[in-house]
Amino acid sequence: MSNQTSYIGRFAPSPTGPLHAGSLVAAMASYLDAKANHGRWLLRMEDVDEARTTAGAAESILADLDTLGMHWDGEVVFQSQRTGLYEAAFDRLGRLAYPCGCTRREIVDSRICVAADGAAVYPGTCRDGLPVGKPARAYRLRVPDPGHIDELIIFDDRWLGRMQQHLAIEVGDFVLKRADGFWAYQLAVVVDDADQGITHVVRGADLLDSTARQIYLQRQLKLATPHYLHVPVITNADGEKLSKQNGAQAIDIKQPLLALSKAAWFLGLDIGQVDSVSAFWPLATTAWANLEMTRQS
Ligand code: GLU
């Protein structure tokens, strides 16, 4: 599939808690895809939202990955130390970015539409200037009007196939800089993926809905678009993605092989019996490559 010498992948956890079964699946998929393609696997701590970052979480994720035999290439990058890059990209957007004075409540009350991720579609209240008396809270990126050719984003997901999203109707102008002053995930991830030379993004399908925004932003910043692959996410009994917010348990790191086997099973990898972490990875890499071939046929 990809050019075998130039593959750069990454795992980009938010250090809001320890590695749990759900984040291990994303880590494993990105790791195996990098290994199967003889690529590099970078690690980026997405601690741009410092309010959600938990003390010690980054260290515990790194220690767990190490115990699980998942060794990253190069230095770990921390978003909290890269805000200058986000600022510079934001400046390059010029007048495409504009200040917005709307509160979350006002946007919800406008009820124009609900986006796939459950957020209200932004009604465009401040696109032509802040209403008198409203201070700027956040900064948003202007997306093309409905019906404009650039507003429809189409991409081929390596797992899910052809995907598309109408940004104007399904998302609206989206936030680049949040009301609390932090850079938004969408901007930080696009800047970092480009800066780190990421060619292949492999992550959970909970982020599928963000991909069109990221591709649009890459186009505005004249950055390359990586290949995307979104793996299924583990859900709880209520169908919600496992996350620290809904009480996902940390993996039992005393039994690393068990945690790996469960994640591999979830990804549909046929590995058979293995008795050590070091024996697990070559078998899992072959199983991933076979799965990829099945998907392509
Ligand atoms: N930091 C995000 C998360 O942990 C992942 C971002 C990404 O892979 O693009 O959900």
Boltz pocket constraint, residues with backbone or C-beta under 6 A from the ligand:
constraints:
  - pocket:
      binder: B
      contacts: [[A, 11], [A, 12], [A, 13], [A, 14], [A, 46], [A, 189], [A, 202], [A, 203], [A, 204], [A, 207]]
      max_distance: 6.0
